[in-house]
Amino acid sequence: MELFDRNGYHGTGLKEILDACQVSRGSFYNFFGSKEEFAVEIIRHYQDLGFAHWTLQLDPHGDYAAQLRRQIEAEIDQDQEHCFRMGSLLVNLSGEIGSASDAFRGAIAAATERMLEAIETDMRICQQQGTVRRDLSARALAELIWNSWQGALLRRQIEGSAEPLRTMVRLLWDQLLPATQARTP
């Protein structure tokens, strides 16, 4: 995971993978038919880590929207040195290999869908509490959050600053998500 995160898929050779994992070529091919199959498993594993991290310690009886914001802001603050856990590897691999094969496309799409479903559930709870606008579906809000996060991660990589992520959180939670911002026709 770290090699793909740092060097990308094409910049990571099989020898580097074997050396990092301390396995022989034969052992590798005993479990994976190719580097592509290995990368698909890395995407799935990364997505499992991201999903487990996202669903930690939220109390559905408290102000859920505020808890989500605090969790995201804590994620931004505590991970300045390394790439962010909620999508950076997916962002990188999506751009590099997302359309290279059906296996890559499927793994990235499945990882994204699982995160979207989790965020959609979160937004539904917030809507039930009346803290998030109801004029848009929970799914639409989830897609807004996920797409904004992914775009802000790209900008973070380019600019070398977490400010695009902080700006994204401020805009979403202060301007776009609150129930008071809902538009009436």
C-alpha positions as CSV (number, residue, x, y, z in Angstrom):
1,M,0.0,0.0,0.0
2,E,2.8,2.4,0.9
3,L,4.7,1.8,-2.3
4,F,1.6,2.4,-4.5
5,D,0.8,5.5,-2.4
6,R,4.3,6.9,-2.7
7,N,5.2,5.7,-6.3
8,G,1.9,5.0,-8.0
9,Y,1.1,1.7,-9.7
10,H,3.4,2.1,-12.7
11,G,6.2,3.5,-10.6
12,T,6.2,0.4,-8.3
13,G,8.0,-2.6,-9.7
14,L,7.2,-6.2,-8.7
15,K,10.7,-6.5,-7.2
16,E,10.0,-3.6,-4.9
17,I,6.8,-5.3,-3.8
18,L,8.5,-8.6,-3.2
19,D,11.3,-6.9,-1.2
20,A,8.9,-4.8,0.9
21,C,6.8,-7.8,1.7
22,Q,9.8,-10.1,2.1
23,V,8.3,-12.8,-0.1
24,S,9.7,-14.7,-3.1
25,R,8.4,-14.4,-6.6
26,G,7.0,-17.9,-6.3
27,S,5.1,-17.1,-3.1
28,F,3.7,-14.0,-4.6
29,Y,2.4,-15.9,-7.7
30,N,1.0,-18.5,-5.4
31,F,-1.5,-15.9,-4.1
32,F,-1.8,-13.5,-7.0
33,G,-1.8,-14.1,-10.7
34,S,-0.4,-10.7,-11.5
35,K,0.7,-7.3,-10.2
36,E,-2.8,-6.1,-11.3
37,E,-4.5,-8.7,-9.0
38,F,-2.3,-7.6,-6.2
39,A,-3.2,-4.0,-6.8
40,V,-6.9,-4.8,-6.8
41,E,-6.5,-6.5,-3.4
42,I,-4.6,-3.4,-2.1
43,I,-7.5,-1.2,-3.2
44,R,-9.9,-3.5,-1.4
45,H,-7.8,-3.5,1.7
46,Y,-7.3,0.2,1.7
47,Q,-11.0,0.7,1.3
48,D,-11.7,-1.6,4.3
49,L,-9.3,0.5,6.4
50,G,-10.9,3.7,5.2
51,F,-14.4,2.4,5.9
52,A,-13.5,1.2,9.4
53,H,-11.9,4.5,10.1
54,W,-14.9,6.5,8.9
55,T,-17.4,4.6,11.0
56,L,-15.6,5.0,14.3
57,Q,-17.0,6.5,17.5
58,L,-20.0,8.5,16.4
59,D,-23.0,8.8,18.7
60,P,-26.3,8.9,16.7
61,H,-28.0,10.5,19.7
62,G,-25.7,13.6,19.8
63,D,-25.4,16.3,17.1
64,Y,-24.3,14.0,14.4
65,A,-23.4,16.7,11.9
66,A,-21.1,18.4,14.4
67,Q,-19.5,15.1,15.2
68,L,-18.8,14.4,11.6
69,R,-17.2,17.7,11.1
70,R,-15.0,17.3,14.2
71,Q,-13.9,13.8,13.0
72,I,-13.0,15.1,9.5
73,E,-11.2,18.2,11.0
74,A,-9.3,15.9,13.3
75,E,-8.3,13.7,10.4
76,I,-7.0,16.7,8.5
77,D,-5.0,18.0,11.6
78,Q,-3.4,14.7,12.6
79,D,-2.2,13.5,9.2
80,Q,-0.2,16.3,7.8
81,E,2.9,14.3,7.0
82,H,1.3,11.3,5.3
83,C,-1.5,11.1,2.7
84,F,-5.0,11.2,4.2
85,R,-6.7,7.9,4.9
86,M,-10.1,8.8,3.5
87,G,-9.2,8.5,-0.1
88,S,-5.8,9.6,-1.1
89,L,-4.7,6.2,-2.5
90,L,-8.0,5.9,-4.2
91,V,-7.6,9.4,-5.7
92,N,-4.1,8.5,-6.9
93,L,-4.9,5.1,-8.4
94,S,-8.2,6.4,-9.8
95,G,-6.3,8.9,-11.9
96,E,-3.5,6.6,-12.8
97,I,-5.2,3.2,-13.5
98,G,-8.9,3.7,-13.0
99,S,-9.7,3.1,-16.7
100,A,-6.8,0.7,-17.4
101,S,-8.9,-2.5,-16.8
102,D,-12.3,-3.7,-15.7
103,A,-10.7,-5.1,-12.6
104,F,-9.3,-1.7,-11.6
105,R,-12.4,0.1,-12.5
106,G,-14.6,-2.4,-10.5
107,A,-12.4,-2.3,-7.4
108,I,-12.3,1.5,-7.3
109,A,-16.0,1.8,-8.0
110,A,-16.8,-0.7,-5.3
111,A,-14.6,1.2,-2.8
112,T,-16.2,4.5,-3.7
113,E,-19.7,3.1,-3.5
114,R,-19.1,1.6,0.0
115,M,-17.9,5.0,1.2
116,L,-20.8,6.8,-0.4
117,E,-23.3,4.4,1.3
118,A,-21.6,5.1,4.7
119,I,-21.8,8.9,4.1
120,E,-25.4,8.6,2.9
121,T,-26.3,6.9,6.1
122,D,-24.6,9.7,8.1
123,M,-26.5,12.3,6.1
124,R,-29.8,10.5,6.7
125,I,-29.1,10.6,10.4
126,C,-28.3,14.3,10.2
127,Q,-31.5,15.0,8.2
128,Q,-33.5,13.1,10.8
129,Q,-32.0,15.3,13.5
130,G,-32.8,18.4,11.5
131,T,-29.2,19.6,11.3
132,V,-28.7,19.1,7.6
133,R,-30.8,20.3,4.7
134,R,-33.6,18.0,3.5
135,D,-34.3,19.6,0.1
136,L,-31.5,17.3,-1.3
137,S,-31.4,13.6,-0.9
138,A,-29.0,12.0,1.6
139,R,-27.4,10.4,-1.4
140,A,-26.9,13.7,-3.2
141,L,-25.3,15.2,0.0
142,A,-23.0,12.1,0.3
143,E,-21.9,12.5,-3.3
144,L,-21.2,16.2,-2.7
145,I,-19.1,15.5,0.4
146,W,-17.2,12.6,-1.2
147,N,-16.5,14.4,-4.5
148,S,-15.5,17.6,-2.6
149,W,-13.1,15.5,-0.4
150,Q,-11.5,13.8,-3.4
151,G,-11.0,17.1,-5.2
152,A,-9.6,18.7,-2.1
153,L,-7.2,15.8,-1.7
154,L,-5.9,16.4,-5.3
155,R,-5.4,20.1,-4.5
156,R,-3.7,19.2,-1.2
157,Q,-1.2,17.1,-3.1
158,I,-0.5,19.8,-5.7
159,E,-0.3,22.6,-3.2
160,G,1.4,20.8,-0.4
161,S,-1.1,22.2,2.1
162,A,-4.2,21.0,3.9
163,E,-5.9,24.3,3.3
164,P,-8.0,23.0,0.4
165,L,-9.4,20.3,2.8
166,R,-10.1,22.9,5.5
167,T,-11.8,25.2,3.1
168,M,-13.9,22.3,1.8
169,V,-15.1,21.5,5.4
170,R,-15.9,25.1,6.1
171,L,-17.9,25.6,2.9
172,L,-19.8,22.4,3.3
173,W,-20.6,22.6,7.0
174,D,-21.1,26.3,7.2
175,Q,-22.7,27.1,3.9
176,L,-24.0,24.1,2.0
177,L,-25.1,21.4,4.5
178,P,-26.9,23.2,7.3
179,A,-30.7,22.9,7.3
180,T,-31.0,26.7,7.4
181,Q,-29.4,26.8,3.9
182,A,-32.2,24.8,2.3
183,R,-33.9,26.6,-0.5
184,T,-37.6,26.7,-0.8
185,P,-39.1,26.7,-4.3
